């Protein structure tokens, strides 16, 4: 069965891929299979919640040489830990019924 992902699942997926290294919007969209509007929507929301932030600029201003990248925050890492606990709890609860 092909189920649609929920909002929290997509948020966790974005945070998981940013756990590896900072990425551009294009990379995030490609790896999460979100279109441009969806990618922007989730990155804006995650930024508002302080779960992701812009990667510190290395001093270059030319966007072609230094595109804007996003990185996970400590709060984002904590969100992932709690989300995984919740998903495990839901899995265990589902198996016992």
C-alpha positions as CSV (number, residue, x, y, z in Angstrom):
1,X,0.0,0.0,0.0
2,X,1.3,3.5,-0.9
3,X,0.4,5.8,1.9
4,X,1.0,9.6,1.8
5,X,3.5,11.0,4.2
6,X,2.2,13.2,7.0
7,X,3.6,16.5,7.9
8,X,5.7,15.2,10.8
9,X,7.1,12.5,8.7
10,X,8.2,14.9,6.1
11,X,9.7,17.2,8.7
12,X,11.7,14.3,10.2
13,X,12.9,13.2,6.7
14,X,14.2,16.7,6.0
15,X,15.9,16.8,9.4
16,X,17.4,13.4,8.8
17,X,19.1,14.3,5.5
18,X,20.4,17.5,7.1
19,X,22.0,15.4,9.9
20,X,24.6,14.3,7.3
21,X,25.7,17.7,6.1
22,X,24.3,21.1,5.2
23,X,22.4,21.1,1.9
24,X,20.8,23.5,-0.6
25,X,17.1,23.7,-1.2
26,X,17.5,21.9,-4.5
27,X,19.3,19.0,-2.8
28,X,16.7,18.8,0.0
29,X,13.9,18.8,-2.5
30,X,15.5,16.1,-4.6
31,X,16.3,13.8,-1.7
32,X,12.8,14.2,-0.1
33,X,10.9,14.1,-3.4
34,X,9.2,17.4,-2.7
35,X,8.5,20.0,-5.3
36,X,9.8,23.5,-5.0
37,X,6.7,24.9,-3.2
38,X,6.7,22.0,-0.8
39,X,10.4,22.3,-0.1
40,X,10.1,26.0,0.5
41,X,7.0,25.5,2.7
42,X,8.8,22.9,4.9
43,X,12.1,24.8,5.1
44,X,10.3,28.0,6.1
45,X,8.3,26.2,8.8
46,X,11.3,24.3,10.1
47,X,13.3,27.6,10.2
48,X,10.4,29.3,12.1
49,X,10.5,26.5,14.7
50,X,14.3,26.8,14.9
51,X,14.8,23.2,13.8
52,X,16.9,24.2,10.9
53,X,19.0,27.3,10.2
54,X,21.1,28.8,7.4
55,X,24.6,27.4,7.2
56,X,27.1,30.1,8.2
57,X,28.5,31.9,5.2
58,X,32.2,31.5,4.6
59,X,32.5,35.1,3.5
60,X,31.8,34.7,-0.3
61,X,28.8,36.6,-1.6
62,X,28.5,35.1,-5.1
63,X,25.6,32.7,-4.8
64,X,26.9,30.7,-7.7
65,X,30.1,30.0,-5.7
66,X,28.4,29.7,-2.3
67,X,24.7,28.8,-2.6
68,X,22.5,29.1,0.5
69,X,22.6,25.9,2.5
70,X,20.5,24.7,5.4
71,X,21.7,22.8,8.5
72,X,20.0,21.1,11.4
73,X,20.0,22.8,14.8
74,X,20.4,21.1,18.2
75,X,16.7,21.6,18.7
76,X,16.2,19.8,15.3
77,X,18.4,16.9,16.5
78,X,16.3,16.7,19.7
79,X,13.1,16.7,17.6
80,X,14.4,13.7,15.7
81,X,15.2,11.8,18.8
82,X,11.7,12.4,20.2
83,X,10.0,11.7,16.9
84,X,11.8,8.3,16.7
85,X,10.7,7.5,20.2
86,X,7.1,8.3,19.3
87,X,7.2,6.2,16.2
88,X,8.7,3.3,18.1
89,X,6.0,3.6,20.7
90,X,3.3,3.7,18.0
91,X,4.8,0.6,16.4
92,X,4.9,-1.3,19.7
93,X,1.3,-0.3,20.6
94,X,0.1,-1.3,17.1
95,X,1.8,-4.7,17.4
96,X,0.1,-5.4,20.8
97,X,-3.4,-4.9,19.4
